[in-house]
């Protein structure tokens, strides 16, 4: 991929030496001591993880990364983080046909009942915030 000044293929040792120096220049001392970007390939993994966590559809990420969707999800599913609130909001929207503020669900479970295996979703339809004429929720 890279060539020397004379047009020859770079030796692996040269490539590794240059990569380590680039890490020392770009990262904090704590990061340099960590496995962060230990190899150039790690940047690919970081990019795919970033794309998935940014909500890019798995089909698009797989295409860009050169994976099948199955391989992508098998390798990277553990890297997807922090989507619970967003996903729950989308599910509420699909079930109710109305977009809800992220913090609100008309089918919320009352606090303290989460350990009860026989719990039932509480109907809070009377408490549902209604949009005002400006489109904002009360």
FENJO-V630280 format. One line per field, one symbol per residue. burial: 1 if it has 24 or more other ideal C-beta (glycine too) atoms within 12 Angstrom, else 0. A space follows every 10 residues. Layout:
burial->???
This chain:
burial->0000000000 0000000010 0010000000 0000001000 0000100110 1100000100 1000100000 0100010001 0000000010 0100000001 0001110000 0000000000 0000000000 00000000
